[in-house]
């Protein structure tokens, strides 16, 4: 049975309009976006199958066009729409970080960085460069490494911060293993960068290590 034949109070779109998006499951939210199912299966059925196949919404949005289009009922058009949804989420998160108060929230920064760095299969070291009011200037991916390490050069970090005239910054890198717990070497390089940037008057506000769906804030732990 297609969704249009369901009772009106059970249809995802109508429930969203009447009770808000929080009333819907991940599959139901995805179904409102997909709009149509395939022969013998409603949009909700297709959405549930997608989440089962890829494991999560994040994994679905990070999947390649080849893997998404291999799912019956999906093609380049749906893949493009999924990528648009993903990019809108990233841009919304970035807009929120432009506000000075947002820089005080490790949760907001951590969620944004998880979206941006959490899907990489190799380690990436990035800088959130900010002005004197702690508003975001730019997210700069600076170093790329192997599956478990990326060489970080303090001189290049300082040069990049000065090039953007940053007054403060947040360091970040991902752990492709998915486990965000910082290593001893993470703490050592953070100390070196704090010292190097301090010499030119640039403050390190935090270092956030990103896993697949989690992060660790050095500031929250009192390490910076």
ABEGO torsion letter per residue (X at the ends): XBAAABBAAABAAAAAAAAEAAABBAAAAAAAAAGBBBBGBBAAAAAAAAAAAAGBAAAAAABBAAAAAABBGBBAAAAAAAAAAAAAAAAAAAAAAABAAAAABAAAAAAAAAAAAAABABBBBBBBBBBAAGBBABBBBABBBBAABBBBBAAAAAAAAAAAGBABBBBBBBBAAGBABBBAAAAAAAAAAAAAAAAAGBBBABBBBBBAABBBBAAAAGAX
